Amino acid sequence: MARIENHKYSIDEAFRECFYIVPDYQREYVWTEVEVEQLLQDIDEQIDGGSNREYFIGTVLVSPTAHRGHYEVIDGQQRLTTFFLLLCVLKHRLKGEEACETVSGLIRTSYTAASGKTQSRLKLDPQYEGAGELMSRIVALDADPTGVRAGIQAAGISPFGSLEKLIDAYDTIHGYLEKNYPDAATLTTYWGYLANNVVFIQISTELSSALKIFETINERGVGLNPMDLLKNLLFTHVDSNEFAQLKNEWKKITKPLETAKEKPLRFLRYFLMANYVIKNERSDAVVHEDEIYTWFTKKENATLSGYTKTPFDFVRRVIRNVDQYLAFAKGMGNDGNPNVPMDNLRLLTGGAFSLHYVLLLAAASLPKALFDHFVVQLEAFLFFFIFTKTPTKELERNFSVWADELRAIAEVADAGQQRAMLNTFVENRFASNMTAKTQELSDALRRYSMLSMQKYRTRYLLARITQTVDMAFGGIKVAGSLRPLMSLEIEHILPDRPKADLSAAWAIENPGFGYEDFKNRLGNLTLFEKPINIVAGNSYYAQKVGEYGKSAHYLTRSLTGLVTVGNDTSITRINAKLQAFPQWNAASIEARHAMLIELAKDIWKTTPIDG
């Protein structure tokens, strides 16, 4: 029988002691920004809760090669690759700091081969098509995402499929750290936690056994469900003849979460903050994942939640919250039906940002009209915080307390009083915080480019503005789904991949204004139907402006000229906020950029509910 070894590694120990090879027969890198950002947020939650706690990220299955310390990765390469890219970003961000040299040694190092010669290689070597060359280039460039993309393009590497995902992951990690750890001091502290406290179990055995273990893991699953401790706690408070009933009820919690691939502990954390007043020694009203079971075992919380005296009532409450949680994740309203405001919110937040479910669960029992109105206000509020790249932990400190206020509003019987209280909540909690961030948002939008945020959020930004202009043009009062607009292409008016004569002409006509900078600016972007975009191609503005006139959307169509219909009509009113552009240069892009910012100010704002 093959020898099986296992060892607990920290991130520092793993990349110091091991060389990881991702063989070409393994699945390529498939993680999107959603999975990458979620991993980063999970680590953040642990850091925020206390710097001495280990964060276990699971097991990694490897098979040793003929070279000592070199391992082929059988299972876990998505995580290992993401952590390697995280090290690359940290090395770039920590330039000039003492930690930079340490991080560099975890990315590439030398070793003595069997021949006695010294060899140097990356600590993670993906061997599927093009990945090794791309990863080496990322390490060598040691740059921000813009520099990495430019360097890869200059090297003639064509990113596609998993290669594009590797670049996107680097971009996502860089943006996340820049937002949450903006200076060397906070970044060094982050690195200290990551290096020492993020741990995994590495299982090592010869290849055939490793593949068999991998097959078993995927067929049967490993470990206990993290909610089992709570389930066992509940079993101690029911009669033995009720065990079967409790087991069946509990499946109504775990099975839907498993099917939806939602983390049970994250749900439980949000459930507690949404449903109960949270008190702790930190006085921050926050429950971290590793504190959940301890929270339940405290006498005052057992009484508060009622699971000791009425365990089945408690379980049914959890089930209702699971159903609501999963419905919200699918863009459904609090009535379980498709819901435009909720779907718009989902398009803004994406799959990685989920803290707002604390507020949604707390407000879930509001009447449908009030709930829908609340969701629209929440979308406006989160737009300010997401587009200013505010650290999530700043919101976490408020959301649990705000959830207590929302539950109180939802319990009010008088409809008029309930509306008034919701208006007050929105004004005091959302509007006041948005006002405080108005200048910060204006600055962020002035700097906004295609590289500022994830592509789906840039598309969301353009879609909301496009929809608002279309509604004003058509005199439409109630917004429909953003989904059709989200399927449009993001068009670079100044082409993304210009022909040589076009970029040369730009340099002559716009001295001092870099083409690469201006092509990615918000003012140079619009949404465009794909069939027309194919015809427009990468031509000069004068050659393709006529194609813009064929768009069904007035924001894009108005580039060619404004339609005049009557006096003081919905069209003339929106025309007052728009501008046509007979030519396209640096001044035009700056003017349109400013125009889009003014339109945005009219969209993302809070409003009271009438009546």
N, C-alpha and C positions, 0 to 999 in steps of 0.2 A: 504493500500500500504506500502510495506517495506520501512523503512527509509534508505536513501542513503547518506553517508557522504563522503566527499573528503578532502584531506589535502595534501599540498605540503611538501614533505620531502627532506631534504638533505640526503646523505648516512649516515652521522654521526647520524642524528636524527632518521632515520628509524631503524637502527640496535641498537640504544640506547633504543628506546621506544617500539619496536615490537619484538615479537617472530614469525617467519614465519614457517609454517608447510606445506610441499608439500605432500598432501594426495596421497595414493597409487593408486587412480583412475585417477590421472593426468598423462600426458605424462612424461616420464622420461627425464633425461638430454640428449639432443641430439646435443648440440653445438659442433662443431669441432674447431680445432685451427684457422680456417679461421674466424669464427664469433667472437671468443674470441679476436684474435689479432686485428680485425677490430674495436671492441668496444674500446680497449685500444688506438688504433691510433686515433679514433675520439675524445677521451678525450684529447689526446696529442695535437691535433690541436687547441683545445680551450685554453689549458695552454700556448701554444706558442704564441697565439694571445693576451693574456692579462689575468692576474690572477684574475681580479675582475668580470669576466663575468660568468653568470650561464650557465650550459650546461644541457639542458632538454633531458632526455632519454625516455620520454613517460609516459604512465600510467601503474599502477600495480593494478590489480583487486583482492580483498581479501574478505573473509567472516569471521567475528569474531567467535571465539569459546566460550565455557563456561568460559574459563580462561581469565581474563582481560589482554589485550595487546597481546593475542595469536590469530593469524590469519591463516586460511587456504588460500593458494595461488591458485587462479583460473586462472589467466593469468599474466605472467611476471616472472615465475620461472626460465627461462633460464638466464635472466638478474640478478635476485636476487642471484641465485646460483653462477653465475660468480663473482659477487661483493663479496659474502661471501668468495669464494676461494681467491679473491684478498686481502681481509683482512687477511686471513691466511698467505699468502705470505709476506705481509707487516709486520705482527707480527714477522715472522722469520727473515726478513731482517733488522728490526729495533731493534733487541736485544741490550740492553744497552742504548738505546735512551729513552728520556722522553716519546715520543709518543707511545712507545711499550705498556705501561700499558693501555693507552686509547684504542688502537686497540684491546687489549686482552678483554676489557670489552664489545666490540661490537661483539665478537665471542662467548663467553660464559659468562653467568652471573647468579646470584641467584635471586630468587623471593619468595615471601610468598604465598604458595598455600592456597586454601580455608580451608584446615585442620589446618592451622596455622603453618605448618612445612615449613622449608626453603628447596627449591629445586633448583638444578642447571641444566641448559640445554643449548644446543647450540642455538644461535639466529636464525639459519636456520636448520630445521630438515626434510630431505627428507625421506619419509616413504615407497617408493617403494623398491623392493627387494634388500637387501644388502646395500642400499645407506646410511642409517643412521649409520650403523656400520663402513662403509668405511669413512664417513665424520668425525666421532668421532676419528678414527685412524689418519687421516690426521692432525686434530687439536692437538692430543696428541703427535704425532711424532715431530711436529714443526721443520721440517728439509728441506733440499734442495730436489729437485726431486729424486735424486739418493737415498737419505736416506728414503724418503717417499715410493718409490717402494720397497726398501729392507725391510722396516718395515712392509709393507702390506703383502709381500710374507712371512715374518717370522711369521706373525699372522695367516697365513693359509687362508687369504682372496683371493678368486679367482676372479680377475677383468675381467669382460666381459661386452660387450654392453655398457650401460650407465655408469657403474662403471669405465670402462677403459677410457671413455670420461671425467669423472671427474678428473681422474689422469692426463690425457693428458692436460686438461685445467689448472691444477695447474702447470704443467711443462711449458706450454706456457706462463703463466703469470709470473712465476719466471724468465724465460729466457728473456722476454720482459723488465721487470724492471731492470734486471741485465745489459742489454745492454744499456738502455736509461737513467737509474738512478743508476749509479754504486756505489755511495757513500752515506753516511748517510745524508749529507746536501741536495743533490738534491732529495733524496727519501723523506725526511721530507717535503720539499716544495711541492712535488707531493701529499703527503698525505694531506697536508693542503688544496690543491685545491679539491681533491677528496672528502674530508670530508664535505666541506662547499658549494662547487659550483656545484657539480653534483647533479641534483635534478630530482624528478619524482612526479607525482600526484598519490596518493593512493586512490582508490575508494573502499569504504567498505560498504557492505550490506549483509543481510542474504543470505544463500546459494542459494535458488531457484532463487532469484532475480539476484544474482551474475552470476549464470550460464546463465540466460536469457540475461544479459548485454554482457557476453562473446560471446554468440551466435550472438547477434546483431553486435558487433564489427567485428567479423570475416566475417559476411555476407555483411555488408555495408561499412566497413571501417570507420575511424573517421578522423576528421580534414581536413584541406585544403592541397592540394598538395603544397609543399614548393616553387614550381615554379609559383604559381598563382599570386603572387605579380608582378613578371616580366611580366606575360601575361597581367595583368590588365594595367600595364604601357604601353605596346605596344598598347592596345586598345585605349588609349588616343591619339594615333598618326595615326590612320586610320579613314577613313570615316565610318559612320554607315552602309552604304551599303556593306562594306567590312568585317563586323564583322563575318559573317558566314564563309567566306573564311579563315580569320585568325584563327578562332576556329578550323577548319578542319586541317589547317597547323600545329597548335600547338599540335594537337593529334599525329602528326607524330614524335613529340619530346617526349611527356610524355608516350604514350602507349608502345613504345618499351622499355623504361627504366623500366617501371612498370613490363612488362612481364619478363624482364631479372633480376628483383629484384635488380636493380642498384639504388643507392641513387641519386636523381636528383640534390641535392645541391653539392654533390661531383663531379658529372659530370660538372656542371656549373663552379665550381671552377677551374677544370682542363682546361675547355674550355677557360676561360678568360686568364689564364696564358699561354696557348698554342697559342692563337691568337692575343694577344695585349700586348703592352709594359705596364707593370704595375708600376705605381708610387704611393707611399703612404708616410705618415709621417715617417714610420719606415725605409724607403729606403731599404726594403728587397725584393721588387718585388713580394710579396706574397699576395694573397687574401684569407682570411679565410671565412668560410661558412657564418658567420653572417655579413660579410662585403659586400656580393655580391650585395644585393639590393642597398645599399648605393653607391657602386662603379658605378652602372648604373645611379644613379640619379645625379651624378656630371656632370656638363656641358661639361667639357673636354672629359669625357669618353663617353658621349652621342654622341659627334661629332666623336670620335675615332671609336666607334663601328657602327655608322651610323643608329642606330635603330629609331631615331626620324625622319630622312628624308626619309629613305628607309627601313621601318620596315619589308617588305616582303623579301627583300634581306638579312637582318639580320637573319630572321627566317630560311630561306633556308640554310644559313651558319651553323646555329645551327643544323639543321636536318642532313646536311652532316657530321658534327662532331659526332652526336649521332650514325649514321650508322657506321662510322669508329671506334668509341669507342667500340661499341658492337661487331664489327667484330674482333677487336684486342683481346677482352676478350675471343673470341672463338678460337683464334689461327689462324685467317685469316690474309692475307697480305693486303697491301694498294690497291690491285685490287679486294678484296672481296673473293679471293679464298684461299683454304687451303694452309698453308705456313709453311714449316719446321722451318726456323729460328724463326718465331713468336711463334710457338708452343713450341719450346725449351725454349724460354724466358718465356713463360707461365708456364712451368714446374718448372723453377727456382723460379719465383716470387710467385707462388701460388695464391690463391684468395684474400689474405689479403693485399699484397703489390701492390699498384696501382699508386703510384706517377709518375712512368715512362710514364704513358699515356700522361702527359704533353709534353714530348719529342716526343712521337709517333704521337700525333695529329699535332704537329708543323712540323714534317717531312713527313706527310702523302702524300703531293703532289710531293715528289721526284719521279723520274722515278723508276720503280719497281726494277731494278737491284741495284740502289743506295740505295733504301729503305731497301731491303733485306740485303745488306752489312751493312748498319747502324744498323739494328736490331742485327746482329751478334756481332758487336762491343759493342753495348749496353749491350748485355748479358754478355760479358766478364767484362765490367765495373761493372755491378751490382753484379756479382759473388764476386768481391773483397769487395764490400761494405756490401753485405748480410752476407758473411762468416766471416767478421771481426766484425759483429754485430754493424755496425756504425748506430747511431741514424738517423732516417728518416729525422728529421728536418734539419740535415746538408746537405742533398741532396736537400731539398725543397728550400733552399736559393739560390741554383745554377740553378735548372732546369728551373725556369721561365725566367731567363736571357739567358740561353742556348737556350731556345725555340725561343727567338728573333733572335738569330744567325741562327738557323736552317730554320726559315721562309725565311730569306734573301737568304740562299743557295738555297732553293727550288724555288725561283723566278728567279734565274739566267738562262738565255736562252742558253748560250754557254755550250755545254756538257763537253768539256774539262775543262773549268774554274770551272764548277760546281763540277766535280770530285776532282779537286785540292783543292777547298774550303772545301769539305767534309773531305778529308784527313787531312787538317790542323785542322779542328774542332776536329776530333777524336784524333789527336796527342795532341792538346793543352788542350782539356777538359777531355777526357777519359784517354789517355795514361799517361799524366803527373800526374793525381790523382792516377792512379793505381801504378805508380812507387813510389809515396810517401807512399803507403800502402803495398809495397812488403814485408817488414820485418814483419809488423803486420799480414799480411795474412800467411806468413810462420810460425809465432808463433802460429796462430790460428789452422793451419792444423797440426802442430806438436802435439798440445793438442787434436786434434779432436777425438771424440768418438761417439758412437751411441747416446749418450745423449746430444751431443753438439748442435744439431739443430733438427728441426722437421724431422720426419722420411721421409717425401716425399723429403726433400732436401738432406738427406743422400742418398736416392735412386737415385736422380738426379745426385749427385756427382759421384757415382759409375757407373751410366749408361753412363755418358759422357766419363769417363775414359775407360770403357769397349768398347764403340763404337769406340773410337779413336784407341785402340789396334787392334780391329777387322779390321778396315779400313787399318791400316798399314800392318797387316798380309795378307790381301787380295789385297793390292795395289789399294784400292778404294780411289778416290780423293774427291768425293762429298758425304757429310754426308746425311743419310736418317733420318727418324723420330726416335726419342728416345722412342716413345710409346711402342714398343714391349719389350724394355729393362726395362721400368718402370713397366711392369707387372711381372717381375721376383721377386723371393724372395730374401731378404737380408739374406745371409747365414753367421752364426757365425762359422768360421772354428774351433776355440776353442769353444765347444758347449755352447749355452746360458743357457741351463738347464742340467748341467752335472750330471752324476751318481756320487755317493759318492766316488767310487774308483778312478774315473778320477780326481776329484778335489783334492783328497788326494795325488795322484801321482804327480800332478802339483806342489803342495806345496813342495814336496820332491825334485823334479827335478829343480824347479825354486825358490829357497829360496829368500824371500824378494820381490818377484814380485806377487802382489795380483791377484788372479784369476778373481775376479769381475772387476778389472780395465782392465786387458788385454783382456778379452773376448769382451769388447765393443770398443776397439781401432780400428781406421780406418784400420790398417794393418791386423786385424783379420776378416775383412768383405769382402765379394765378392757377386756377383749376381749369382743366381743358378736357374735352371729350377725346378719347384715344383715337378714333378714326380721323378726326380733323387734325389732331396733333401729329399723326404720322405724315400727313400731307405737308404740314407746316415745317416739320423737320428742324434742322439747325441753320435755317436761312437767316439773312438779314431781316431786321424788323420791317423794313419797307416791303420786303417780299412776302412776309407771312402775316402782316397785320390784317390783310383782307380775310384770312382764315379765322381770325379772332371774331370777326363780325358774324360768323356763322354759328357761334356758340349759343346755346340755349340760355346761358346765364349772363345777366346784364353786367356784372362786375367785369367779366372778361370781354364781353361785347363792347362795353363803353370805352375800351382802349382806342377803338377806331373812331368814336364820336358819340355824342350824347343825343338821345331821342327827345325831341321837344313835342309835348302834347298838351295844349291848353295852358291856362294860367292857374297857378296854385292847385295843381293836381298832385297825386301821389308821385307821379314821375318827375315833375318839376322840383318837388321837395327833395327827392333823393338825388336829383341832378346837382342840387346845390352842394352836395357833399362829395360829388365825384368830379373827375377830371379826365378829359381825353388827351391823348398824346400823339401828335403828328409825327414826332421823331422819338428815338430812344437813345438816350445817352445818360451820363452819370447824373445830371441834373434831373432828368425825367424819373430815374429810379428813386432818387432821394425824395422827390415831390410825391410820388405814388406811395412810397413808404410812409411818409407823414400822413397822407390821406387815409391809409389803412389803419393807422394808429388811432386817428380821430373816429373812424367807424367803430373800432373795437371799444372805445370808451362808451359808446352808446349801447353796446351789446351786453357787456359783462358788468352789470350793476344790479343792485337789489331794488325790489319794488314791493310795496305793501299789498296785501290781499284786500279786496274791497268787501264792504258789508259788515 
